[in-house]
C-alpha cells in the first residue's frame, strides 16, 4: 500500500501542468493519498507496538513463573500479575482500535487483517498461559495453607503432649519427694525407737542388780542401739555413746 502511494506521487507531479479542474482533482487525490499514507504509517507503528507489548507480556509471564518456582512472596506475585493483566487490557484495546481503523480504510490491504489476526491469536495464547499460571499458583497456595494448618495442628498436639509429659514429670517428682519424706520419717521413727530401747537397757543396767558381766553386756547392747539410732540421724545418741564407751572401756 505504502509503495503504491510513493510511486503515485511522481506521476501526480508530472500531471500538475494540466488545467484547473484537473489540478483540483489531482490535489484531492494527493490529499487522499497522503491521508492513506499517514494511516498506513500509523497502522504499521501500532502493529509494531502491539507486537512488542505481546512479547513483553510473554517475557513477564515467563519471569514471573520462574520466580514463583524459585520462591517469591504472594504479595509480589499479585502485584506483578496485576501489571501483566493491565498490559493485556491495553493490548486488547489497541488491537480493537486497529480492527476499527482497518475496517474504515478504503485501501486496507489483506496483510493488515492477517497480521491483526495473528496478533490476536498470540495475545490469546499469552492470556491462556497467564490463566494457567494463576491456577497453578492458587493450587500451590492452597496446598501450602493446608500444609501450614497441618503443621500447626501437629505443633498444637505436640505442645499438649509436652504439657502432659511435664505434668507427669511433676507428679513423679512430687511422688519422689513424698517417698523421701516418708523414708525420712521412717528413719526418724526407727532412730527414736532404737534410742528409746537403748535408754531402757541403759536404765535397766544401772538400776537392776545384775552381775558385773551381765551389766556390761546390757550396756553393750544399749551402746549398739545408740549407734544404730545415730546412723539414722538421731544426733542426741552421740552423747550417750561417748558416756557408755567410757563406762565399758
C-alpha positions in Angstrom: 0.0 0.0 0.0 2.8 2.5 1.0 4.8 1.6 -2.1 1.8 2.3 -4.3 1.4 5.7 -2.7 5.1 6.5 -3.1 5.1 5.6 -6.8 2.0 7.6 -7.4 3.5 10.9 -6.2 5.9 11.4 -9.1 3.1 10.7 -11.6 1.0 13.4 -9.9 3.8 15.9 -10.3 4.1 15.2 -13.9 0.4 15.9 -14.4 0.4 19.1 -12.4 0.6 21.1 -15.6 -2.9 20.2 -16.6 -5.9 22.6 -16.3 -7.5 23.9 -13.2 -10.2 21.2 -13.0 -7.6 18.5 -13.4 -5.4 20.2 -10.8 -8.2 20.2 -8.3 -8.8 16.5 -9.0 -5.1 15.8 -8.6 -4.9 17.8 -5.4 -7.8 15.8 -4.0 -6.1 12.6 -5.0 -2.8 13.8 -3.4 -4.6 14.7 -0.2 -6.4 11.3 -0.1 -3.1 9.5 -0.8 -1.4 11.5 1.9 -4.1 10.6 4.3 -3.9 6.9 3.4 -0.1 7.1 3.8 -0.4 8.6 7.3 -3.0 6.0 8.2 -0.8 3.2 6.8 2.2 4.5 8.8 0.2 4.8 11.9 -1.3 1.4 11.5 2.2 -0.1 10.9 3.5 1.6 14.0 0.6 0.4 16.1 1.1 -3.1 14.8 4.7 -3.0 15.8 3.8 -1.6 19.2 1.2 -4.4 19.8 3.8 -7.0 18.8 6.2 -5.5 21.3 3.5 -5.5 24.0 2.7 -9.1 23.4 6.4 -10.1 23.6 6.7 -8.1 26.8 3.7 -9.8 28.3 5.1 -13.2 27.4 8.6 -12.3 28.9 7.0 -11.0 32.1 4.9 -14.2 32.4 8.0 -16.4 32.0 10.0 -14.4 34.5 7.1 -14.4 37.0 6.7 -18.2 36.6 10.4 -18.7 37.3 10.2 -16.5 40.4 7.2 -18.4 41.6 9.0 -21.7 41.2 12.2 -20.4 42.9 10.3 -18.6 45.6 8.6 -15.2 45.8 6.1 -13.6 48.1 2.4 -13.8 47.3 2.1 -10.0 47.6 4.9 -9.6 45.0 3.2 -12.2 42.7 -0.2 -10.4 42.9 1.4 -7.0 42.2 3.3 -8.3 39.1 0.3 -10.3 37.9 -1.9 -7.2 38.1 0.7 -5.3 35.9 0.7 -8.1 33.3 -3.2 -8.1 33.2 -3.1 -4.3 32.7 -0.7 -4.8 29.7 -3.1 -7.4 28.3 -6.1 -5.0 28.6 -4.1 -2.2 26.9 -3.0 -4.6 24.1 -6.6 -5.7 23.6 -7.7 -2.1 23.4 -5.0 -1.3 20.8 -6.0 -4.4 18.7 -9.6 -3.2 18.8 -8.5 0.2 17.5 -6.5 -1.4 14.7 -9.5 -3.5 13.6 -11.7 -0.4 13.6 -9.1 1.6 11.7 -8.6 -1.1 9.1 -12.4 -1.6 8.6 -12.8 2.1 7.9 -9.9 2.3 5.5 -10.8 2.0 1.8 -7.4 0.8 0.7 -6.6 -1.5 3.7 -4.5 -4.5 2.5 -5.3 -8.1 3.4 -1.9 -8.2 5.0 -3.1 -5.9 7.8 -6.0 -8.2 8.5 -3.7 -11.3 8.6 -1.3 -9.5 10.9 -4.0 -8.4 13.3 -5.5 -11.9 13.4 -2.0 -13.3 14.2 -1.5 -10.8 17.0 -5.0 -11.6 18.4 -4.1 -15.3 18.4 -0.7 -14.6 20.1 -2.4 -12.5 22.7 -5.0 -15.2 23.3 -2.2 -17.8 23.9 -0.5 -15.4 26.3 -3.7 -14.8 28.2 -4.4 -18.6 28.5 -0.8 -19.1 29.8 -1.4 -16.4 32.4 -4.6 -18.0 33.4 -2.8 -21.4 33.7 -0.1 -19.8 35.8 -2.8 -18.3 38.1 -4.4 -21.7 38.6 -1.0 -23.3 39.4 -0.2 -20.6 41.9 -3.6 -20.8 43.6 -3.2 -24.6 43.8 0.2 -24.2 45.3 -1.1 -21.6 47.8 -4.0 -23.8 48.8 -1.6 -26.7 49.3 0.8 -24.5 51.3 -2.1 -23.3 53.5 -3.3 -26.8 54.1 0.3 -27.9 55.0 0.7 -24.9 57.3 -2.6 -25.9 59.0 -1.5 -29.5 59.4 1.9 -28.4 60.8 0.1 -26.0 63.2 -2.2 -28.8 64.4 0.7 -31.1 64.9 2.5 -28.4 66.8 -0.6 -27.9 68.9 -0.7 -31.6 69.6 3.0 -31.8 70.5 2.5 -28.8 72.8 -0.4 -30.6 74.5 1.7 -33.7 74.8 4.6 -31.8 76.2 2.3 -30.3 78.8 1.0 -33.8 79.8 4.6 -35.0 80.0 5.6 -32.1 82.2 2.6 -32.7 84.4 3.5 -36.4 84.7 7.1 -35.5 85.4 5.9 -33.1 88.1 3.8 -35.9 89.5 6.8 -38.2 89.6 8.9 -35.5 91.2 6.2 -35.0 93.8 6.0 -38.7 94.4 9.7 -38.9 94.8 9.7 -36.1 97.3 6.9 -37.9 99.1 8.9 -41.1 99.2 11.9 -39.2 100.6 9.7 -37.6 103.2 8.2 -41.0 104.1 11.7 -42.6 104.3 13.0 -39.7 106.4 10.0 -40.0 108.8 10.5 -43.8 108.9 14.2 -43.3 109.7 13.4 -40.8 112.4 10.8 -43.2 113.9 13.3 -46.1 113.7 16.0 -43.9 115.2 13.7 -42.8 118.0 12.8 -46.4 118.7 16.5 -47.6 118.8 17.2 -44.6 121.1 14.3 -45.5 123.4 15.3 -49.2 123.5 18.9 -48.2 124.3 17.8 -45.9 127.0 15.6 -48.6 128.5 18.5 -51.1 128.5 20.9 -48.5 130.0 18.4 -47.7 132.8 17.8 -51.4 133.4 21.6 -52.0 133.7 22.0 -49.2 136.1 19.0 -49.9 138.4 19.0 -53.7 138.4 21.5 -55.6 140.4 23.0 -57.5 137.5 26.2 -59.4 137.8 29.1 -57.2 136.5 29.3 -59.4 133.4 25.6 -59.2 132.7 25.6 -55.5 133.3 28.3 -54.9 130.8 26.5 -57.0 128.2 23.4 -55.0 128.7 25.3 -51.7 128.4 27.0 -53.0 125.2 23.5 -53.8 123.8 22.5 -50.3 124.7 25.6 -48.9 123.0 24.9 -50.7 119.8 21.3 -49.5 119.8 22.5 -45.9 120.3 24.9 -46.3 117.4 22.1 -47.5 115.2 20.0 -44.6 116.3 22.9 -42.2 115.5 23.3 -43.8 112.0 19.6 -43.0 111.3 20.0 -39.3 112.2 19.4 -39.2 116.0 22.3 -36.9 116.9 21.5 -37.0 120.6 22.7 -40.6 120.7 26.3 -39.4 120.3 26.4 -38.2 123.9 25.1 -41.5 125.2 27.6 -43.4 123.0 30.5 -41.4 124.5 29.3 -41.9 128.0 28.9 -45.7 127.6 32.2 -46.2 125.9 33.9 -44.6 128.9 32.0 -46.8 131.3 32.5 -50.0 129.3 36.1 -49.2 128.5 
